[in-house]
């Protein structure tokens, strides 16, 4: 294998390894967000009497976060290129096989970009929804008291 082909092959392999690790990282984050959402749903349900009539409002964001996390995990697997055995079976020169492997890796790296962007967006969305659920819970607790203060000023 020539120096240029070997360098490109090493670069392609490194990119595929980074993409695979990134994909696993997003899956791990999504699983963690699912655990947090389920725990917060349990806390919310356990404290529903103390939270008042709007106790169910945070469940909307938490449930959506749970579903989006499942969607993140359900994204397609990372592409790793063509089957190497197939490349070895073809009647071709070493240079042709090298070119085929390099093109296969390059195509896999390009194909993975969209999958990783999608996973990142879903994990970010699930995280934001958990945060918004806290905001909604806080606002729901403040509104009755705030309404009483406003009525006191008006009346």
C-alpha positions in Angstrom: 0.0 0.0 0.0 1.4 3.4 -0.9 2.0 6.1 1.7 -0.9 8.3 0.5 -3.3 5.4 0.5 -2.1 4.2 3.9 -2.5 7.8 5.3 -6.0 8.1 3.9 -6.9 4.7 5.2 -5.7 5.6 8.7 -7.5 8.9 8.6 -10.7 7.2 7.5 -10.4 4.5 10.2 -9.9 7.2 12.9 -12.9 9.1 11.7 -15.1 6.0 11.8 -13.9 5.1 15.3 -14.7 8.7 16.4 -18.1 8.5 14.9 -18.8 5.2 16.5 -17.7 6.5 19.9 -19.8 9.6 19.4 -22.9 7.6 18.5 -22.4 5.4 21.7 -22.0 8.6 23.7 -25.3 9.9 22.4 -27.0 6.6 23.1 -25.6 6.7 26.6 -26.9 10.3 27.1 -30.3 9.3 25.8 -30.5 6.3 28.2 -29.5 8.6 31.1 -32.2 11.1 30.1 -34.7 8.3 30.0 -33.7 7.3 33.6 -34.0 10.9 34.8 -37.4 11.4 33.1 -38.8 8.2 34.6 -37.5 9.1 38.0 -39.0 12.6 37.8 -42.3 11.2 36.6 -42.3 8.9 39.7 -41.5 11.9 42.0 -44.2 14.0 40.3 -46.8 11.3 40.7 -45.8 10.6 44.3 -46.1 14.3 45.2 -49.2 15.0 43.2 -51.3 16.0 46.2 -48.6 18.4 47.4 -48.2 19.9 43.9 -51.8 20.8 43.6 -54.2 20.7 40.6 -51.5 21.3 38.0 -49.4 18.4 39.1 -49.8 16.7 35.7 -48.4 19.6 33.6 -44.7 18.6 34.0 -45.7 15.1 32.8 -46.2 16.4 29.3 -42.6 17.5 28.9 -41.2 14.5 30.8 -43.2 12.1 28.6 -42.1 13.9 25.5 -38.5 13.7 26.7 -38.8 10.0 27.2 -40.2 9.5 23.7 -37.5 11.6 22.1 -34.8 9.7 24.0 -36.2 6.5 22.6 -36.2 8.0 19.1 -32.5 9.0 19.6 -31.6 5.4 20.6 -33.6 4.1 17.6 -31.5 5.9 15.0 -29.7 3.7 12.5 -26.4 2.2 13.4 -23.2 3.8 12.3 -22.0 2.8 8.8 -18.6 1.1 8.7 -18.1 0.6 5.0 -18.4 -2.4 2.7 -17.7 -5.9 3.7 -14.0 -6.5 3.6 -14.4 -10.1 2.5 -16.2 -9.0 -0.6 -13.3 -6.6 -1.5 -10.8 -9.4 -1.0 -12.7 -11.8 -3.3 -12.8 -9.6 -6.3 -10.2 -10.1 -9.0 -8.4 -6.7 -8.7 -5.0 -5.3 -8.2 -3.9 -4.1 -4.7 -4.3 -0.5 -5.9 -7.9 -1.2 -7.0 -8.7 -2.9 -3.7 -7.1 0.0 -1.7 -9.2 2.5 -3.7 -12.4 0.5 -3.1 -11.7 0.3 0.6 -10.9 4.1 0.8 -14.0 5.0 -1.2 -16.1 2.7 1.1 -14.7 4.3 4.2 -15.2 7.8 2.8 -18.8 7.0 1.9 -19.5 5.6 5.4 -18.0 8.7 7.1 -20.2 10.9 4.9 -23.3 8.8 5.6 -22.8 8.9 9.3 -22.8 12.7 9.5 -26.6 13.0 9.2 -27.3 10.2 11.7 -25.0 11.8 14.2 -26.6 15.2 13.7 -30.1 13.7 14.2 -29.0 11.9 17.4 -27.4 15.1 18.7 -30.6 17.1 18.0 -32.8 14.5 19.7 -30.7 14.3 22.8 -30.6 18.1 23.0 -34.3 18.3 22.6 -34.9 15.7 25.3 -32.6 17.6 27.6 -34.4 20.9 26.9 -37.8 19.2 27.6 -36.7 18.0 31.0 -35.6 21.5 31.8 -38.8 23.0 30.6 -40.7 20.5 32.8 -39.0 22.0 35.8 -39.9 25.5 34.7 -43.6 24.5 34.1 -43.7 22.9 37.5 -42.3 26.0 39.2 -44.7 28.3 37.3 -47.6 26.1 38.1 -46.8 26.4 41.8 -46.4 30.2 41.6 -49.5 31.0 39.6 -52.1 30.5 42.4 -50.2 32.7 44.8 -49.5 35.3 42.2 -53.2 35.4 41.3 -54.1 36.0 44.9 -51.6 38.9 45.1 -53.0 40.4 41.9 -56.6 40.1 43.2 -55.4 41.8 46.4 -54.2 44.8 44.4 -57.3 45.0 42.2 -59.8 44.5 44.9 
